[in-house]
Amino acid sequence: MSEMSFEQMLEESFKTIRNGEVVEGTVINVKPDEIAVDIGYKSDGIIHRNEYTNEANVDLTKIVSVGDKIDAMVIKVNDGEGQVLLSYKRLAAEKGNKRLEEAYENHEVLTAKVAQVLNGGLSVVIEESKIFIPASLVSDTFERDLSKYNGQEISFVITEFNPRRRRIIGDRKQLLVAEKEKLSEELFARIAVGDVIEGTVKNITDFGAFIDLGGADGLLHISEMSWGRVENPRKVLSVGQTVRVFIKEINDKKIALSMKFEEDNPWKDAADRFAVGTIVTGKVARMTDFGAFVELAPGVDALLHVSQIAREHVEKPSDVLSIGQEIEAKIVEFREDDKKISLSIKALLTPDEAEEDDSEYADVDVEAVADEMADEE
């Protein structure tokens, strides 16, 4: 029997390894971009940075120390320079895949940090296994820009698990929908018409604002924002603002809100403040061909008919008045039930002057004026 050389005996003393095999070793050197590992083989193992983690530009010296025990997968027995190429992340990914498979089967909610924002969604990593969350499953509302999620921790469930095709799909949307449904049920169980509640302005439109009540949105119509006239909701409210409202109506899942609290109703003491014969000051709010509407107080407008603007004939109010102009007039009619007030500047004239214009004033049909006011309103 032939004798083996020393080199042959030395080589035989080392274990044999194969590609794909998992080996255990001890870290003997660490550089920012690679780790050297003693794996009990004739050659040391090398783990390059891109085979340790999916994170870019990581300094390995801050993660791994000499003397650490580490498991890795053999990806090439000889890299051409006599070293064994190892991968830590591939082994971690295999373990991660088992973890994700269990989560998929058990419908478990997972939480991870967003590793990357992609064109079509988000990428998160759990134990070096990548999960893709499509843009359509990131939120329960459409979001054009997903960059705000970068580096943020999010929760999701696995809805598709196929590691062979590298398809592990996460879904955050269904969690948000379920949470909102729960909050909605709780909200509708505790609210009733007439309740005063606080909410946050979520969205503003030309016709009103949607208020987040913590489980459902309520509509605050422009006509319910104030006892006074609101021309533009955006001049009254801003997105994110906290508002105090009361529930005016609940119709199935629709909630109508109002900020017109009865204690602030300007008509509450109007009979005393605006009795017939009272001289008042107001601002011209708007005009029509038959007269001008004058704001006496927020929510209280009075009609100054064109025939009552001046002693001389006035063709149309805009010939002598302007929006925002302050005028003084006398209240000549007050109809509380209809919330109608009529004004007259001519009634402030001296008796002699008024007598000259009695014929014109007598021709005014008060009932017709009231009807015109109703049409205008």
FENTA-V888341 format. One record per backbone hydrogen bond with DSSP energy under -1.0 kcal/mol. NH is the residue of the N-H (numbers start at 0). CO is the residue of the C=O. E is the energy in kcal/mol with one decimal. If there is no record, write none. Layout:
NH:CO:E  NH:CO:E
This chain:
8:4:-2.4  9:5:-2.6  10:6:-2.3  11:7:-2.3  12:8:-1.3  19:73:-3.8  20:17:-1.8  22:71:-2.7  24:69:-2.5  25:37:-2.0  26:67:-2.8  27:35:-2.5  28:35:-1.4  30:33:-3.2  34:46:-2.1  35:28:-3.0  36:44:-3.1  37:25:-3.0  44:36:-3.3  45:83:-3.2  46:34:-2.6  48:32:-2.4  50:47:-2.0  51:48:-1.7  52:48:-1.9  59:31:-2.2  61:58:-1.7  62:59:-1.5  63:59:-2.8  66:26:-2.7  67:64:-1.9  69:24:-2.3  71:22:-2.3  72:86:-2.6  73:20:-3.0  74:84:-2.6  75:84:-1.5  78:82:-2.3  83:43:-2.3  84:75:-2.6  85:45:-3.0  86:72:-2.1  87:50:-1.8  88:50:-2.7  91:87:-2.3  92:88:-2.7  93:89:-1.8  94:90:-2.1  95:91:-2.9  96:92:-2.9  97:93:-1.6  98:94:-1.9  99:95:-2.7  100:96:-2.5  101:97:-1.9  102:98:-1.9  103:99:-2.7  104:100:-2.4  105:101:-2.0  107:102:-2.4  109:155:-3.0  111:153:-2.2  113:151:-2.2  114:122:-2.4  115:122:-1.7  117:120:-2.7  121:132:-2.7  122:115:-2.7  123:130:-2.6  125:128:-2.6  128:125:-1.9  130:123:-3.2  131:167:-2.7  132:121:-3.0  134:119:-3.0  136:133:-2.0  137:134:-1.2  148:145:-2.1  149:146:-1.6  150:113:-1.3  151:148:-2.5  153:111:-2.7  155:109:-2.2  156:170:-1.6  158:168:-2.4  159:168:-1.3  161:166:-2.6  166:161:-2.7  168:159:-2.3  169:131:-2.5  170:156:-2.4  171:136:-2.2  172:136:-2.1  175:171:-1.6  176:172:-2.6  177:173:-2.1  178:174:-2.3  179:175:-2.4  180:176:-2.3  181:177:-2.0  182:178:-2.4  183:179:-2.7  184:180:-2.3  185:181:-2.1  186:182:-2.5  187:183:-2.7  188:184:-1.3  189:186:-1.2  190:186:-1.4  193:246:-3.0  194:191:-2.2  196:244:-3.1  198:242:-2.2  199:211:-2.1  200:240:-2.9  201:209:-3.0  202:209:-1.4  204:207:-3.3  208:219:-2.1  209:202:-2.8  210:217:-3.2  211:199:-3.2  212:215:-2.8  217:210:-2.7  218:254:-2.9  219:208:-3.1  221:206:-2.6  223:220:-2.2  224:221:-1.2  234:231:-2.0  235:232:-1.4  236:232:-2.6  239:200:-2.8  240:237:-2.0  242:198:-2.7  244:196:-2.7  245:257:-2.4  246:194:-2.5  247:255:-2.5  248:255:-1.7  250:253:-3.0  253:250:-2.5  255:248:-3.0  256:218:-3.0  257:245:-1.6  258:223:-3.2  260:258:-1.5  263:260:-1.7  264:261:-1.7  267:264:-1.7  272:268:-2.1  273:269:-3.1  276:330:-3.1  277:274:-2.2  279:328:-2.9  281:326:-2.3  282:294:-1.8  283:324:-2.6  284:292:-3.1  285:292:-1.3  287:290:-3.1  291:303:-2.5  292:285:-3.0  293:301:-3.2  294:282:-3.1  295:299:-2.6  296:299:-1.4  299:296:-3.0  301:293:-2.5  302:340:-2.9  303:291:-3.2  305:289:-2.6  307:304:-2.2  308:305:-1.1  318:315:-2.3  319:316:-1.8  320:316:-2.5  323:283:-3.0  324:321:-2.0  326:281:-3.0  328:279:-2.3  329:343:-2.6  330:277:-2.5  331:341:-2.2  332:341:-1.3  334:339:-3.2  339:334:-2.2  341:332:-2.3  342:302:-3.0  343:329:-1.6  344:307:-2.5  345:307:-1.2  347:344:-1.8  348:345:-1.9  353:349:-3.2  354:350:-2.3  355:351:-1.3  357:354:-1.0  360:356:-2.2  361:357:-2.9  363:360:-1.4  368:364:-2.4  369:365:-2.3  370:366:-2.0  371:367:-2.2  372:368:-2.5  373:369:-2.3  374:370:-2.3  375:371:-2.4  376:372:-2.7
